[in-house]
Amino acid sequence: MAFIADFLTSLCGSAPGSTANESSNVADAVKKTEEKFANYFPRSILILFGPPGSGKGTHGPKIEELLNTPQLSTGDMLRAAVAAKTDIGLKAQEVMKSGVLVSDDIVVGIIKQRIKQDDCRLGFVLDGFPRTLAQAKALDSVLVEGGECVTKVLALEVPDSELEVRICGRWVHKNSGRSYHVKFAPPKSMELDKEGKPGPESMKDDETGEPLMQRADDTSTALVKRLEGYHRETVPILDYYSSKGVVKKINANQEPKAVSIQVQEALLK
């Protein structure tokens, strides 16, 4: 874990001017401590929830770095399983080629394989799964097989009205994935029309000068449907895990730094 390394470094003194032998001792101490955590302490199994535009993309990587555990998304895991040509990956590939949604059994099976890998020895963060109560119960069944359970559920909360401002103002550079926002992070080229709205032709990438684009679902109409689906599916899952006492709700409608502080506090409790 990142904090273990920081703590041991402060104790063992890997300061400027330290010898190679001293630095090696610190590295060995960190490795041994991480091994003890992996062998004798429960894994940190965290689920990150949040509607589109809530900041999961911002805070997820920070949680991953803090806990030294990978952030797992179902899309990435599916693609990796297909590329590796595992038995369950080949099943998923066959289903996807037919245009049918991948079943819960296949997704859960891929997760079951993925969390056995070495980088998950201290735990993992699930992003985008579970999406339904049935998936949550299926996940719990897999974890129970190893004597484990979900240890924390973080729910990033932002009012729907604020989400509209965040999402409908997003523009992206398709090739690089760089993201801009007309209010919070506008491109240098942005020019407003007579109504105070950004002119589409003026929205260009700062680095390449290439045109920016808006996602088809980053519109008010599409957002309403996305949020309806999110609330309909997520509320029962949060109720389910709340009964287990592992849900921490985060006020994500504030400055990112303040949100990060609240997330860190929630992880400690």
C-alpha positions in Angstrom: 0.0 0.0 0.0 1.2 3.5 -0.7 0.8 4.7 2.8 2.8 1.7 4.1 5.7 2.6 1.8 5.5 6.3 3.0 5.4 5.2 6.6 8.3 2.8 6.4 10.4 5.2 4.4 10.0 7.8 7.1 11.0 5.3 9.7 13.9 3.8 7.8 15.2 7.1 6.4 15.5 6.9 2.7 16.7 10.5 2.6 18.9 12.1 0.0 22.4 10.7 0.3 21.3 7.3 1.5 23.4 4.4 0.4 22.1 1.8 -2.0 22.1 -0.7 0.8 19.9 1.5 3.0 17.5 2.1 0.1 17.4 -1.7 -0.5 16.6 -2.3 3.2 13.6 0.1 2.9 12.4 -1.6 -0.2 12.7 -5.0 1.5 10.8 -3.8 4.5 8.0 -2.4 2.3 7.8 -5.7 0.5 7.6 -7.8 3.6 5.0 -5.6 5.2 2.8 -5.7 2.0 3.2 -9.5 2.1 1.9 -9.6 5.7 -1.1 -7.5 4.7 -1.8 -9.8 1.8 -1.5 -12.9 3.9 -3.0 -12.0 7.3 -5.4 -9.1 6.7 -8.7 -9.0 4.8 -8.4 -7.6 1.3 -9.8 -4.2 0.7 -12.7 -4.8 -1.6 -14.3 -1.5 -2.6 -17.2 -0.6 -4.9 -17.3 2.9 -6.4 -20.7 4.3 -7.3 -21.5 7.6 -8.9 -23.8 8.9 -11.7 -22.3 10.2 -14.9 -20.4 13.4 -14.2 -20.0 12.8 -10.5 -16.2 12.6 -10.7 -15.4 8.9 -10.7 -12.9 9.4 -13.4 -11.1 11.9 -11.1 -11.3 10.2 -7.8 -11.1 6.6 -8.9 -7.4 6.7 -9.8 -6.6 8.6 -6.6 -8.2 5.8 -4.6 -6.3 3.2 -6.6 -3.0 5.0 -5.9 -3.8 5.5 -2.2 -4.7 1.8 -1.5 -2.2 0.4 -4.1 -5.1 -1.7 -5.5 -6.2 -1.8 -9.1 -9.4 -0.2 -10.3 -11.3 -2.8 -12.3 -13.9 -1.9 -14.9 -16.1 -4.6 -16.6 -15.2 -3.2 -20.0 -11.5 -3.5 -19.5 -11.8 -7.0 -17.9 -13.9 -8.2 -20.8 -11.5 -6.9 -23.4 -8.5 -8.4 -21.5 -10.2 -11.8 -21.2 -11.1 -11.9 -24.9 -7.5 -10.8 -25.9 -6.1 -13.5 -23.6 -8.4 -16.1 -25.2 -9.4 -17.6 -21.8 -12.3 -20.1 -21.9 -14.7 -17.5 -20.4 -13.2 -14.8 -22.6 -14.0 -16.8 -25.7 -17.5 -17.3 -24.5 -17.8 -13.6 -24.0 -16.4 -12.9 -27.5 -19.0 -15.3 -29.1 -21.8 -13.6 -27.3 -20.6 -10.1 -28.2 -20.3 -11.1 -31.9 -23.9 -12.1 -31.9 -24.9 -8.7 -30.7 -26.4 -10.0 -27.4 -25.5 -8.5 -24.0 -23.0 -10.5 -22.1 -24.8 -12.4 -19.3 -24.2 -11.8 -15.6 -22.7 -15.3 -15.3 -20.0 -14.5 -17.8 -19.2 -11.1 -16.3 -19.0 -12.5 -12.8 -16.9 -15.4 -14.1 -14.4 -12.9 -15.6 -14.3 -10.9 -12.4 -13.7 -14.1 -10.4 -10.6 -14.9 -12.6 -9.3 -11.3 -12.6 -9.3 -10.8 -8.8 -7.1 -13.9 -8.4 -4.2 -12.1 -10.1 -1.3 -10.9 -8.1 -2.0 -7.2 -8.4 -5.3 -7.8 -6.5 -3.5 -9.5 -3.5 -4.2 -6.4 -1.3 -7.7 -5.8 -2.8 -9.3 -4.1 -5.7 -11.8 -1.3 -6.6 -14.8 -2.2 -8.8 -16.1 0.6 -11.1 -19.2 0.0 -13.1 -20.2 -3.2 -11.4 -22.5 -4.3 -10.0 -25.2 -2.5 -11.9 -28.2 -4.4 -10.6 -29.1 -6.1 -7.3 -28.9 -9.5 -8.9 -25.2 -8.7 -9.9 -24.5 -7.5 -6.4 -25.7 -10.8 -4.9 -23.8 -12.8 -7.5 -20.6 -10.9 -6.6 -21.2 -11.6 -2.9 -21.5 -15.3 -3.6 -18.2 -15.3 -5.4 -16.5 -13.5 -2.5 -18.0 -15.7 0.1 -16.4 -18.7 -1.6 -13.0 -17.2 -0.5 -14.3 -16.1 2.9 -14.5 -12.5 1.8 -17.0 -9.7 1.5 -17.3 -6.2 0.1 -15.5 -4.0 2.7 -16.6 -0.6 1.5 -19.0 1.1 -0.9 -18.4 4.7 -1.8 -21.3 6.6 -3.3 -20.4 9.9 -5.0 -23.5 12.1 -4.7 -24.3 15.2 -6.9 -27.7 16.8 -7.5 -29.1 16.0 -11.0 -29.3 19.7 -11.8 -25.5 20.1 -11.3 -24.8 17.0 -13.3 -26.5 18.6 -16.3 -24.2 21.6 -16.1 -21.1 19.3 -15.8 -22.1 16.8 -18.6 -23.7 19.0 -21.2 -20.7 21.3 -21.1 -18.2 18.6 -21.9 -16.2 18.5 -25.1 -13.5 15.9 -26.0 -10.6 15.5 -28.4 -11.4 12.2 -30.1 -7.9 11.0 -30.8 -6.3 11.7 -27.5 -9.3 11.6 -25.1 -8.4 15.0 -23.7 -11.5 16.5 -22.1 -12.6 20.1 -21.9 -15.6 21.9 -20.3 -17.1 25.2 -21.4 -17.4 26.4 -17.8 -14.7 24.7 -15.8 -11.9 24.0 -18.4 -12.6 25.7 -21.7 -10.2 25.3 -24.6 -8.1 28.4 -25.4 -9.8 28.7 -28.8 -13.4 29.0 -27.4 -15.5 31.9 -28.6 -19.0 32.7 -27.4 -21.8 33.7 -29.7 -24.4 36.4 -29.2 -26.3 34.2 -26.8 -23.3 33.5 -24.7 -23.0 29.9 -26.0 -19.7 28.5 -27.3 -19.5 28.4 -31.1 -18.9 24.8 -32.2 -16.4 25.8 -34.8 -14.3 27.5 -32.2 -14.0 24.4 -30.0 -10.5 23.1 -30.8 -7.9 21.0 -29.0 -5.2 23.1 -27.2 -2.4 20.9 -28.3 -3.3 19.9 -31.9 -5.8 22.6 -33.0 -8.0 19.7 -34.1 -11.8 20.0 -33.7 -13.4 18.9 -30.5 -16.6 16.9 -30.3 -19.5 16.2 -27.9 -20.6 12.7 -27.1 -24.1 11.8 -28.4 -25.3 11.1 -24.9 -23.9 14.3 -23.4 -27.2 16.1 -24.0 -30.0 17.1 -21.7 -32.4 14.6 -23.2 -30.0 11.7 -23.1 -28.9 12.6 -19.6 -32.4 12.4 -18.2 -32.7 8.8 -19.4 -29.2 8.0 -18.1 -29.9 9.4 -14.6 -33.3 7.7 -14.4 -31.6 4.4 -15.2 -28.8 5.0 -12.7 -31.2 5.9 -9.8 -33.5 3.0 -10.6 -30.7 0.5 -10.6 -28.4 1.9 -8.0 -30.8 2.7 -5.1 -31.6 -1.0 -4.4 -27.9 -1.9 -4.5 -27.1 0.9 -2.0 -30.0 -0.2 0.2 -28.7 -3.8 0.1 -25.1 -2.8 1.1 -26.4 -0.2 3.6 -27.9 -3.1 5.5 -24.4 -4.5 5.8 -23.0 -1.3 7.2 -20.4 -0.7 4.5 -21.9 2.3 2.5 -20.2 5.7 2.8 -21.9 8.6 1.0 -19.7 11.3 -0.4 -20.8 14.9 -1.1 -19.2 15.2 -4.6 -20.9 18.6 -5.2 -17.8 20.5 -4.0 -14.3 21.3 -5.0 -12.3 18.2 -6.1 -9.8 18.7 -3.2 -12.6 18.8 -0.6 -14.1 15.6 -2.2 -10.7 13.9 -2.0 -10.4 14.7 1.7 -13.9 13.3 2.3 -13.1 10.1 0.3 -9.9 9.6 2.3 -11.8 10.0 5.6 -14.4 7.5 4.5 -11.7 5.0 3.6 -10.2 5.2 7.1 -13.4 4.5 8.9 
